[in-house]
Amino acid sequence: MTLMLRNYHFRGETQELDAAARADAPGQFVALTEGFTHYELAGPPDRPVVALIHGFSTPYFIWNPTFAGLMEAGFRVLRYDLFGRGYSDRPDVVYDPALFERQLGELLDALELTAPVHLAGLSMGGAIAVGFTARHPARVRRLALIDPAGLPLKEALGTKLARAPWLGEWLFNHLGERLIVAGLAKDFAVRDRLAEFAARYRVQMQYRGFRRALLSTLRHGPITTMAAAYQAVGQQTCPVLLIWGREDRTVPFPISEKVRAAIPRATFHPIDHCGHIPHYEKPEIVNPLLTAFFKAEEQ
């Protein structure tokens, strides 16, 4: 399957993500085992670190309101692009949970963030954060999950078809942009900001390896297979905050019951009139919840 992906060339991916492309990117870059990771780290160096992990395909700009809000609250904040997304490299590897957890661990090490950090994960980033916490509990202070993926759910037909070898490549080649943008629309409860959001999103689509990375993640990634990690975190002592948009159509709101069953100690905040990205749609509600949660141990 990896060979199929390597030999497939997708329409619209006309640019190499090389040094010239990185020169125009915001933030910074660090070389890790699988390639360069694009990141931004800001805030007082003597304050606790909050690491933000984005979801399946939207890069770190999805955290814009949260990044600014947590910095204003006095935290040192780290956000980064997962491999295959944004300005991070698109290595020709299997995009499985181990890859994403290794990327996070190596990034913390490379930035010399050796003290335990707070983690906040959105959607698939929540699943990555859960897996990392399950396997590296000593590195995590507090864990915030926003509409997290990782548990079984009823998937759309397009998602199922995309997992099939070659058929997935054909779909992503001929219908990929339409399918991806339609998926973005599902994330919003109110779509007044969708056009601006989609324009920023499309920038990453020009770089070779983007759709290959998404397909590999659909086939191998931490999207619906992390139940054991959730159960493991449920048996640990790390404080957990769970936030969910009531109108989420990507990881539907009833999945929150499964997360709460796996992690009974989680503090739960449903957010009304929000879809899959409540921190982006309602930062005036979500930012204070995150700030209070991460500051609780300082009281």
C-alpha positions in Angstrom: 0.0 0.0 0.0 2.8 2.4 0.8 4.2 1.7 -2.7 0.9 2.6 -4.3 0.9 5.9 -2.5 4.5 6.7 -3.4 3.8 6.2 -7.1 0.6 8.2 -7.3 0.7 11.9 -8.4 -2.2 14.1 -7.3 -3.7 16.9 -9.3 -3.1 20.4 -7.9 0.0 19.4 -5.9 2.4 21.4 -8.0 4.9 22.7 -5.5 7.6 21.2 -3.4 7.7 22.1 0.3 11.3 23.1 0.2 13.5 25.8 1.8 12.1 28.5 -0.5 8.5 27.7 0.6 9.5 27.6 4.2 11.2 31.0 4.0 7.8 32.6 3.5 6.1 30.7 6.3 5.4 32.2 9.7 6.8 30.5 12.8 9.9 28.3 13.0 11.2 24.9 11.9 13.0 22.1 13.6 14.5 18.9 12.1 13.1 15.7 13.7 13.6 12.1 12.7 11.0 12.1 9.9 11.6 15.6 8.7 11.1 19.3 9.4 8.3 20.2 11.8 6.7 23.7 11.6 5.9 25.2 15.0 5.4 28.4 17.0 6.4 28.8 20.6 5.6 32.0 22.4 5.0 33.4 25.9 7.0 33.7 29.1 9.8 31.1 29.2 9.4 30.5 33.0 5.6 29.7 32.7 4.0 26.3 32.2 3.8 25.2 28.6 0.5 24.4 26.8 1.0 22.3 23.7 -1.8 22.5 21.1 -2.4 19.6 18.7 -4.6 20.2 15.7 -6.9 17.7 14.0 -7.0 15.5 10.9 -6.1 18.1 8.2 -6.4 21.7 9.2 -2.9 23.0 10.3 -2.0 25.1 13.3 -3.9 28.2 12.3 -7.0 26.4 13.7 -5.6 27.4 17.1 -5.4 31.1 16.4 -8.0 32.2 19.0 -6.7 29.7 21.6 -3.0 30.5 21.1 -3.6 34.2 21.6 -6.0 33.7 24.5 -3.6 31.4 26.4 -0.7 33.7 25.9 -2.7 36.6 27.2 -3.5 34.4 30.3 0.3 34.1 30.9 1.1 30.7 29.5 3.9 29.7 27.2 2.1 28.2 24.2 3.3 25.8 21.6 1.5 24.9 18.4 2.8 22.9 15.5 1.8 21.3 12.2 1.4 17.5 12.2 3.5 15.8 9.6 1.7 15.9 6.2 0.0 19.2 7.1 0.6 22.9 6.9 4.3 23.6 6.4 5.6 20.5 8.1 7.2 17.8 5.9 5.2 15.1 4.2 7.4 12.1 4.8 6.6 9.0 2.7 5.8 6.8 5.8 2.8 5.2 7.4 0.8 7.9 9.2 -0.1 5.9 12.3 -0.5 6.8 16.0 3.2 6.0 16.7 4.3 8.6 14.1 2.3 11.4 15.6 3.2 10.6 19.2 6.8 10.4 18.2 6.6 13.7 16.5 5.2 15.3 19.7 7.8 13.7 21.9 10.7 14.6 19.7 9.4 18.2 19.3 9.3 18.7 23.1 12.8 17.3 23.4 14.2 19.4 20.5 12.8 22.6 22.1 14.2 21.5 25.5 10.7 21.4 27.1 11.6 18.7 29.5 9.2 19.6 32.3 5.7 18.1 32.0 3.4 20.1 29.8 -0.3 20.7 29.5 -1.8 19.2 26.4 -4.9 20.4 24.4 -6.0 18.3 21.4 -8.7 18.9 18.9 -10.4 16.1 17.1 -7.7 13.7 15.9 -5.3 15.8 17.9 -7.3 14.8 20.9 -6.7 11.2 20.0 -3.0 11.9 19.7 -3.0 13.6 23.0 -4.7 10.7 24.7 -2.3 8.2 23.2 0.7 10.3 24.3 -0.7 10.7 27.8 -1.4 7.0 28.0 2.2 6.1 27.1 4.0 9.0 28.6 2.0 10.0 31.7 5.1 11.6 33.4 5.3 14.2 30.5 1.7 15.5 30.9 0.4 17.8 33.6 -3.2 18.3 32.5 -5.1 17.1 29.4 -7.8 19.1 27.6 -9.8 17.4 24.8 -12.0 19.3 22.3 -14.4 17.2 20.3 -11.8 14.4 20.3 -11.7 11.6 17.8 -10.3 8.1 18.4 -13.4 6.1 19.4 -15.6 4.1 17.0 -18.3 6.0 15.1 -20.4 5.7 12.1 -18.3 6.9 9.2 -19.4 8.5 5.9 -19.3 6.3 2.8 -16.6 8.5 1.2 -14.3 7.8 4.2 -14.9 4.1 3.9 -14.2 4.1 0.1 -11.0 6.2 0.6 -9.5 3.4 2.6 -9.5 1.1 -0.3 -6.2 0.9 -2.2 -6.2 2.8 -5.5 -9.9 3.7 -5.1 -8.9 6.2 -2.4 -6.2 7.6 -4.6 -8.7 8.0 -7.5 -11.2 9.7 -5.2 -8.7 12.1 -3.7 -7.3 12.9 -7.2 -10.6 13.7 -8.9 -12.9 14.7 -6.1 -10.4 15.5 -3.3 -10.8 19.2 -3.1 -14.6 19.0 -3.2 -14.6 16.3 -0.5 -12.2 18.1 1.7 -13.9 21.5 1.5 -17.3 19.8 2.1 -15.7 18.3 5.2 -14.6 21.8 6.4 -18.2 23.0 6.0 -19.4 20.3 8.3 -17.1 21.5 11.1 -19.0 24.8 11.5 -22.4 25.4 13.1 -22.6 28.8 11.4 -20.7 29.2 8.1 -20.1 32.9 7.9 -16.4 32.5 8.3 -16.1 29.4 6.1 -14.8 31.2 2.9 -11.9 32.8 4.8 -11.1 29.6 6.6 -11.1 27.5 3.4 -8.8 30.0 1.6 -6.2 29.7 4.4 -6.7 25.9 4.3 -6.1 25.6 0.6 -2.5 27.0 0.9 -1.2 23.6 2.1 -2.9 21.7 -0.7 -0.5 22.9 -3.3 2.5 21.1 -1.7 3.2 17.5 -2.9 2.5 14.8 -0.4 -0.6 16.4 1.3 -3.3 14.0 0.0 -0.9 11.0 0.3 -0.5 11.9 4.0 -4.3 12.3 4.5 -5.0 8.9 2.8 -2.4 7.2 4.9 -3.9 8.7 8.0 -7.4 7.6 7.1 -6.0 4.1 6.6 -3.7 3.9 9.6 -4.1 6.9 11.9 -5.6 7.5 15.3 -9.2 8.2 14.1 -11.3 5.4 15.4 -8.9 2.9 17.0 -7.8 4.5 20.3 -10.2 3.0 22.7 -7.5 1.2 24.7 -5.6 4.5 25.1 -8.8 6.2 26.4 -9.2 3.4 28.9 -5.6 3.7 30.0 -6.0 7.5 30.6 -9.1 6.7 32.5 -7.0 4.7 35.0 -4.5 7.4 35.4 -4.7 10.5 37.6 -4.0 13.3 35.1 -6.8 15.9 35.3 -8.9 15.9 32.1 -11.2 18.6 30.6 -13.7 17.6 27.9 -15.3 20.3 25.7 -17.8 19.4 22.9 -19.9 21.4 20.5 -23.5 20.2 20.7 -24.0 20.5 16.9 -20.8 18.6 16.0 -21.5 16.6 12.8 -17.9 15.4 12.4 -17.5 13.6 15.7 -21.1 13.7 16.8 -22.0 14.9 20.3 -23.2 11.4 21.5 -19.6 10.2 21.2 -18.9 12.4 24.3 -20.7 9.8 26.4 -18.2 7.2 25.4 -15.3 9.5 26.3 -16.9 10.2 29.7 -17.4 6.5 30.3 -13.8 5.8 29.5 -12.5 8.8 31.6 -15.2 9.3 34.4 -13.2 12.0 36.2 -13.2 14.3 33.1 -14.8 17.7 33.7 -17.4 18.1 30.9 -18.5 21.3 29.2 -20.9 21.1 26.3 -21.0 24.2 24.1 -24.3 25.3 22.6 -24.6 26.5 19.0 -21.2 25.1 18.1 -20.0 22.4 15.7 -16.8 20.5 15.6 -14.5 23.5 16.5 -16.1 25.2 19.5 -12.8 26.9 20.5 -12.8 28.6 17.0 -16.5 29.5 16.9 -16.8 30.5 20.5 -13.4 31.5 21.9 -15.1 33.9 24.3 -16.5 30.8 26.0 -13.8 28.2 25.5 -10.7 30.3 26.3 -11.8 31.0 29.9 -12.6 27.3 30.4 -9.1 26.3 29.2 -7.4 29.0 31.2 -9.2 28.1 34.4 -8.5 24.4 33.9 -4.7 24.9 33.3 -4.4 27.4 36.1 -6.3 25.2 38.6 -3.1 23.6 40.0 -1.6 27.0 40.7 -4.4 28.0 43.1 
